[in-house]
Amino acid sequence: MGTWLRRHPVEGPVASRLVCLPHAGGTAASFAGWADRLPPGVELLVVQYPGRQDRLAEEPVGDMAEMAEQVAQALRPLLDLPMVLFGHSMGTGLSYEVAGRLEREDGFVVDHIFVSARPAPHLIDGEHRHRLSDEELASAMRGLGGPDAEAFDYPGLLPLILPPLRADLALLDRYRPERLTPLQSPLTVFGGESDDTCPVSELSAWEEATIAGARVRTFPGGHHYLRECENEVIAAVSAEILASRQRRQHSAA
């Protein structure tokens, strides 16, 4: 797995893989609770970005193209089975870029892509949150809620968690594709009904990222609705994985 992926083994044979890509400042731990709630045969892999937790000594990656290439490289030994990507917030653009690389360079079409809580990147205006002071940035992150929000209440932790967060936000500010090259993978677009950072009205623009169709589904909550609606989100992802598995089985019969 190298340093980029955290693998959660499953009992019995692996039929497919779910790869989760966290939000800006996020860690692989944010998806650890999913492993035991996925269908049998689904192996969970979570991307661990540099500059945090067990990769604290490494410099964060400040360029989306470089980040996507590193993740794609880590996934290339795992293209023997169907793969689904789930990207939350910063992970949406990264999922799109990783899937594009695997499709163009390896001829591998990701089975399904879930993008969550962020508008399509070609329609986002410039953002400058990485330029906020430490106090302003910590306050903004507390306001978003989510699994890491409590950490911003402890001043002693800020020197550890703010630098990778700031690097991630700078990466997002520099990532401005003029247009999206449509992928062959179908998309499901998730969002929080009261997410001020990603209005529900902007979710449908992700349709431009695929030739295979896109669906929009919303959940109660804000930017980190995943925390409150985790069971429902996992159920929706699991249903799509099982439907894809059934389609493949019918096709092979």
Contacts in CASP RR format, 6 or more apart in sequence:
PFRMAT RR
TARGET T0000
AUTHOR 0000-0000-0000
METHOD contacts of the structure
MODEL  1
MGTWLRRHPVEGPVASRLVCLPHAGGTAASFAGWADRLPPGVELLVVQYP
GRQDRLAEEPVGDMAEMAEQVAQALRPLLDLPMVLFGHSMGTGLSYEVAG
RLEREDGFVVDHIFVSARPAPHLIDGEHRHRLSDEELASAMRGLGGPDAE
AFDYPGLLPLILPPLRADLALLDRYRPERLTPLQSPLTVFGGESDDTCPV
SELSAWEEATIAGARVRTFPGGHHYLRECENEVIAAVSAEILASRQRRQH
SAA
1 7 0 8 1.000
1 45 0 8 1.000
1 74 0 8 1.000
2 74 0 8 1.000
3 48 0 8 1.000
3 50 0 8 1.000
3 55 0 8 1.000
3 58 0 8 1.000
4 47 0 8 1.000
4 48 0 8 1.000
4 70 0 8 1.000
4 71 0 8 1.000
4 74 0 8 1.000
5 19 0 8 1.000
5 45 0 8 1.000
5 46 0 8 1.000
5 47 0 8 1.000
5 48 0 8 1.000
5 74 0 8 1.000
5 75 0 8 1.000
6 28 0 8 1.000
6 32 0 8 1.000
6 45 0 8 1.000
6 46 0 8 1.000
6 47 0 8 1.000
6 48 0 8 1.000
7 43 0 8 1.000
7 44 0 8 1.000
7 45 0 8 1.000
8 32 0 8 1.000
8 35 0 8 1.000
8 43 0 8 1.000
8 44 0 8 1.000
8 45 0 8 1.000
8 46 0 8 1.000
9 43 0 8 1.000
10 35 0 8 1.000
10 38 0 8 1.000
10 40 0 8 1.000
10 41 0 8 1.000
10 42 0 8 1.000
10 43 0 8 1.000
10 44 0 8 1.000
11 40 0 8 1.000
12 40 0 8 1.000
12 41 0 8 1.000
13 41 0 8 1.000
14 41 0 8 1.000
14 42 0 8 1.000
14 43 0 8 1.000
14 81 0 8 1.000
15 40 0 8 1.000
15 41 0 8 1.000
15 42 0 8 1.000
15 81 0 8 1.000
15 82 0 8 1.000
15 245 0 8 1.000
16 41 0 8 1.000
16 42 0 8 1.000
16 43 0 8 1.000
16 81 0 8 1.000
16 82 0 8 1.000
16 83 0 8 1.000
16 84 0 8 1.000
16 111 0 8 1.000
16 241 0 8 1.000
16 244 0 8 1.000
16 245 0 8 1.000
17 42 0 8 1.000
17 43 0 8 1.000
17 44 0 8 1.000
17 45 0 8 1.000
17 78 0 8 1.000
17 81 0 8 1.000
17 82 0 8 1.000
17 83 0 8 1.000
17 84 0 8 1.000
18 34 0 8 1.000
18 38 0 8 1.000
18 42 0 8 1.000
18 43 0 8 1.000
18 44 0 8 1.000
18 45 0 8 1.000
18 83 0 8 1.000
18 84 0 8 1.000
18 85 0 8 1.000
18 86 0 8 1.000
18 237 0 8 1.000
18 241 0 8 1.000
19 45 0 8 1.000
19 46 0 8 1.000
19 47 0 8 1.000
19 75 0 8 1.000
19 83 0 8 1.000
19 84 0 8 1.000
19 85 0 8 1.000
19 86 0 8 1.000
20 31 0 8 1.000
20 34 0 8 1.000
20 44 0 8 1.000
20 45 0 8 1.000
20 46 0 8 1.000
20 47 0 8 1.000
20 85 0 8 1.000
20 86 0 8 1.000
20 87 0 8 1.000
20 88 0 8 1.000
21 46 0 8 1.000
21 47 0 8 1.000
21 71 0 8 1.000
21 85 0 8 1.000
21 86 0 8 1.000
21 87 0 8 1.000
21 88 0 8 1.000
21 90 0 8 1.000
21 91 0 8 1.000
21 94 0 8 1.000
21 95 0 8 1.000
21 98 0 8 1.000
22 28 0 8 1.000
22 30 0 8 1.000
22 31 0 8 1.000
22 46 0 8 1.000
22 47 0 8 1.000
22 49 0 8 1.000
22 87 0 8 1.000
22 88 0 8 1.000
22 89 0 8 1.000
22 90 0 8 1.000
22 91 0 8 1.000
23 30 0 8 1.000
23 88 0 8 1.000
23 89 0 8 1.000
23 90 0 8 1.000
23 91 0 8 1.000
23 117 0 8 1.000
23 224 0 8 1.000
24 89 0 8 1.000
24 90 0 8 1.000
24 165 0 8 1.000
24 168 0 8 1.000
24 169 0 8 1.000
24 171 0 8 1.000
24 172 0 8 1.000
25 49 0 8 1.000
25 52 0 8 1.000
25 90 0 8 1.000
25 148 0 8 1.000
25 161 0 8 1.000
25 164 0 8 1.000
25 165 0 8 1.000
25 168 0 8 1.000
26 49 0 8 1.000
26 52 0 8 1.000
26 148 0 8 1.000
26 165 0 8 1.000
26 168 0 8 1.000
27 48 0 8 1.000
27 49 0 8 1.000
27 52 0 8 1.000
27 53 0 8 1.000
27 148 0 8 1.000
28 46 0 8 1.000
28 47 0 8 1.000
28 48 0 8 1.000
28 53 0 8 1.000
29 53 0 8 1.000
29 147 0 8 1.000
30 46 0 8 1.000
30 147 0 8 1.000
30 148 0 8 1.000
31 44 0 8 1.000
31 46 0 8 1.000
31 86 0 8 1.000
32 46 0 8 1.000
34 44 0 8 1.000
34 230 0 8 1.000
34 234 0 8 1.000
35 44 0 8 1.000
37 231 0 8 1.000
37 234 0 8 1.000
37 238 0 8 1.000
38 44 0 8 1.000
38 234 0 8 1.000
38 237 0 8 1.000
38 238 0 8 1.000
38 241 0 8 1.000
39 238 0 8 1.000
39 241 0 8 1.000
39 242 0 8 1.000
42 238 0 8 1.000
42 241 0 8 1.000
45 78 0 8 1.000
47 71 0 8 1.000
47 74 0 8 1.000
47 94 0 8 1.000
48 54 0 8 1.000
48 55 0 8 1.000
49 55 0 8 1.000
49 60 0 8 1.000
49 61 0 8 1.000
49 67 0 8 1.000
49 164 0 8 1.000
49 168 0 8 1.000
50 58 0 8 1.000
50 59 0 8 1.000
50 60 0 8 1.000
50 61 0 8 1.000
50 164 0 8 1.000
51 57 0 8 1.000
51 58 0 8 1.000
51 59 0 8 1.000
51 60 0 8 1.000
51 163 0 8 1.000
51 164 0 8 1.000
51 167 0 8 1.000
52 60 0 8 1.000
52 160 0 8 1.000
52 161 0 8 1.000
52 164 0 8 1.000
56 160 0 8 1.000
60 163 0 8 1.000
60 164 0 8 1.000
60 167 0 8 1.000
60 168 0 8 1.000
60 171 0 8 1.000
61 67 0 8 1.000
61 70 0 8 1.000
61 167 0 8 1.000
61 171 0 8 1.000
62 167 0 8 1.000
62 168 0 8 1.000
62 170 0 8 1.000
62 171 0 8 1.000
62 174 0 8 1.000
63 171 0 8 1.000
63 174 0 8 1.000
64 93 0 8 1.000
64 94 0 8 1.000
64 97 0 8 1.000
64 171 0 8 1.000
64 172 0 8 1.000
64 174 0 8 1.000
64 175 0 8 1.000
65 97 0 8 1.000
67 94 0 8 1.000
67 97 0 8 1.000
67 171 0 8 1.000
68 94 0 8 1.000
68 97 0 8 1.000
68 98 0 8 1.000
68 101 0 8 1.000
69 101 0 8 1.000
71 94 0 8 1.000
71 98 0 8 1.000
72 98 0 8 1.000
72 101 0 8 1.000
72 102 0 8 1.000
72 105 0 8 1.000
75 83 0 8 1.000
75 98 0 8 1.000
75 102 0 8 1.000
76 102 0 8 1.000
76 106 0 8 1.000
79 102 0 8 1.000
79 106 0 8 1.000
79 108 0 8 1.000
82 111 0 8 1.000
82 244 0 8 1.000
82 245 0 8 1.000
82 248 0 8 1.000
83 108 0 8 1.000
83 110 0 8 1.000
83 111 0 8 1.000
84 110 0 8 1.000
84 111 0 8 1.000
84 112 0 8 1.000
84 113 0 8 1.000
84 114 0 8 1.000
84 237 0 8 1.000
84 240 0 8 1.000
84 241 0 8 1.000
84 244 0 8 1.000
85 95 0 8 1.000
85 98 0 8 1.000
85 99 0 8 1.000
85 110 0 8 1.000
85 112 0 8 1.000
85 113 0 8 1.000
85 114 0 8 1.000
86 95 0 8 1.000
86 113 0 8 1.000
86 114 0 8 1.000
86 116 0 8 1.000
86 237 0 8 1.000
87 93 0 8 1.000
87 94 0 8 1.000
87 95 0 8 1.000
87 113 0 8 1.000
87 114 0 8 1.000
87 115 0 8 1.000
87 116 0 8 1.000
88 116 0 8 1.000
88 117 0 8 1.000
88 118 0 8 1.000
88 226 0 8 1.000
89 116 0 8 1.000
89 117 0 8 1.000
89 118 0 8 1.000
89 223 0 8 1.000
90 118 0 8 1.000
90 168 0 8 1.000
90 171 0 8 1.000
90 172 0 8 1.000
91 115 0 8 1.000
91 118 0 8 1.000
92 115 0 8 1.000
92 116 0 8 1.000
92 117 0 8 1.000
92 118 0 8 1.000
92 121 0 8 1.000
93 115 0 8 1.000
93 118 0 8 1.000
93 121 0 8 1.000
93 175 0 8 1.000
95 113 0 8 1.000
95 114 0 8 1.000
95 115 0 8 1.000
96 113 0 8 1.000
96 115 0 8 1.000
96 121 0 8 1.000
96 180 0 8 1.000
96 183 0 8 1.000
96 209 0 8 1.000
99 110 0 8 1.000
99 113 0 8 1.000
99 183 0 8 1.000
99 185 0 8 1.000
100 181 0 8 1.000
100 183 0 8 1.000
102 108 0 8 1.000
102 109 0 8 1.000
102 110 0 8 1.000
103 109 0 8 1.000
103 110 0 8 1.000
103 183 0 8 1.000
103 184 0 8 1.000
103 185 0 8 1.000
109 183 0 8 1.000
109 184 0 8 1.000
109 185 0 8 1.000
110 183 0 8 1.000
110 185 0 8 1.000
111 185 0 8 1.000
111 241 0 8 1.000
111 244 0 8 1.000
112 185 0 8 1.000
112 186 0 8 1.000
112 187 0 8 1.000
112 188 0 8 1.000
112 240 0 8 1.000
112 241 0 8 1.000
112 244 0 8 1.000
113 183 0 8 1.000
113 185 0 8 1.000
113 186 0 8 1.000
113 187 0 8 1.000
113 188 0 8 1.000
113 210 0 8 1.000
114 187 0 8 1.000
114 188 0 8 1.000
114 189 0 8 1.000
114 190 0 8 1.000
114 237 0 8 1.000
114 240 0 8 1.000
115 187 0 8 1.000
115 188 0 8 1.000
115 189 0 8 1.000
115 190 0 8 1.000
115 206 0 8 1.000
115 209 0 8 1.000
116 189 0 8 1.000
116 190 0 8 1.000
116 191 0 8 1.000
116 226 0 8 1.000
116 233 0 8 1.000
117 190 0 8 1.000
117 191 0 8 1.000
117 192 0 8 1.000
117 195 0 8 1.000
117 197 0 8 1.000
117 198 0 8 1.000
117 222 0 8 1.000
117 223 0 8 1.000
117 224 0 8 1.000
117 225 0 8 1.000
117 226 0 8 1.000
118 124 0 8 1.000
118 197 0 8 1.000
118 198 0 8 1.000
119 198 0 8 1.000
119 199 0 8 1.000
119 202 0 8 1.000
119 203 0 8 1.000
119 205 0 8 1.000
119 206 0 8 1.000
120 180 0 8 1.000
120 202 0 8 1.000
120 205 0 8 1.000
120 206 0 8 1.000
120 208 0 8 1.000
120 209 0 8 1.000
121 175 0 8 1.000
121 176 0 8 1.000
121 177 0 8 1.000
121 180 0 8 1.000
122 176 0 8 1.000
122 177 0 8 1.000
122 178 0 8 1.000
122 179 0 8 1.000
122 180 0 8 1.000
122 208 0 8 1.000
123 202 0 8 1.000
123 205 0 8 1.000
124 176 0 8 1.000
126 173 0 8 1.000
126 176 0 8 1.000
127 169 0 8 1.000
127 172 0 8 1.000
127 173 0 8 1.000
128 173 0 8 1.000
129 137 0 8 1.000
129 140 0 8 1.000
129 169 0 8 1.000
129 173 0 8 1.000
130 137 0 8 1.000
130 166 0 8 1.000
130 167 0 8 1.000
130 169 0 8 1.000
130 170 0 8 1.000
130 173 0 8 1.000
132 140 0 8 1.000
134 158 0 8 1.000
134 162 0 8 1.000
137 162 0 8 1.000
137 165 0 8 1.000
137 166 0 8 1.000
138 152 0 8 1.000
138 158 0 8 1.000
138 162 0 8 1.000
139 152 0 8 1.000
141 148 0 8 1.000
141 149 0 8 1.000
141 152 0 8 1.000
141 165 0 8 1.000
142 149 0 8 1.000
142 152 0 8 1.000
142 153 0 8 1.000
143 149 0 8 1.000
144 197 0 8 1.000
144 222 0 8 1.000
144 223 0 8 1.000
144 224 0 8 1.000
145 223 0 8 1.000
145 224 0 8 1.000
145 227 0 8 1.000
146 223 0 8 1.000
146 224 0 8 1.000
146 226 0 8 1.000
146 227 0 8 1.000
147 224 0 8 1.000
147 227 0 8 1.000
148 161 0 8 1.000
149 224 0 8 1.000
151 157 0 8 1.000
151 161 0 8 1.000
152 158 0 8 1.000
152 161 0 8 1.000
179 208 0 8 1.000
180 208 0 8 1.000
180 209 0 8 1.000
182 208 0 8 1.000
182 209 0 8 1.000
182 210 0 8 1.000
182 211 0 8 1.000
183 209 0 8 1.000
183 210 0 8 1.000
183 211 0 8 1.000
183 212 0 8 1.000
184 210 0 8 1.000
184 211 0 8 1.000
184 212 0 8 1.000
185 210 0 8 1.000
185 212 0 8 1.000
186 210 0 8 1.000
186 212 0 8 1.000
186 213 0 8 1.000
186 214 0 8 1.000
187 206 0 8 1.000
187 207 0 8 1.000
187 209 0 8 1.000
187 210 0 8 1.000
187 212 0 8 1.000
187 213 0 8 1.000
187 214 0 8 1.000
187 215 0 8 1.000
188 214 0 8 1.000
188 215 0 8 1.000
188 216 0 8 1.000
188 217 0 8 1.000
188 236 0 8 1.000
188 240 0 8 1.000
189 203 0 8 1.000
189 204 0 8 1.000
189 206 0 8 1.000
189 214 0 8 1.000
189 215 0 8 1.000
189 216 0 8 1.000
189 217 0 8 1.000
190 217 0 8 1.000
190 218 0 8 1.000
190 219 0 8 1.000
190 225 0 8 1.000
190 233 0 8 1.000
190 236 0 8 1.000
191 198 0 8 1.000
191 200 0 8 1.000
191 203 0 8 1.000
191 216 0 8 1.000
191 217 0 8 1.000
191 218 0 8 1.000
191 219 0 8 1.000
191 225 0 8 1.000
192 198 0 8 1.000
192 200 0 8 1.000
192 218 0 8 1.000
192 219 0 8 1.000
192 220 0 8 1.000
192 221 0 8 1.000
192 222 0 8 1.000
192 223 0 8 1.000
192 225 0 8 1.000
193 200 0 8 1.000
193 218 0 8 1.000
193 219 0 8 1.000
193 220 0 8 1.000
193 221 0 8 1.000
193 222 0 8 1.000
193 225 0 8 1.000
194 220 0 8 1.000
194 221 0 8 1.000
194 222 0 8 1.000
195 221 0 8 1.000
195 222 0 8 1.000
195 223 0 8 1.000
195 225 0 8 1.000
196 222 0 8 1.000
196 223 0 8 1.000
197 223 0 8 1.000
198 223 0 8 1.000
200 216 0 8 1.000
200 218 0 8 1.000
203 216 0 8 1.000
203 218 0 8 1.000
204 214 0 8 1.000
204 216 0 8 1.000
206 214 0 8 1.000
206 216 0 8 1.000
207 213 0 8 1.000
207 214 0 8 1.000
217 236 0 8 1.000
219 225 0 8 1.000
219 228 0 8 1.000
219 229 0 8 1.000
219 232 0 8 1.000
219 233 0 8 1.000
220 228 0 8 1.000
220 229 0 8 1.000
221 228 0 8 1.000
221 229 0 8 1.000
226 233 0 8 1.000
END
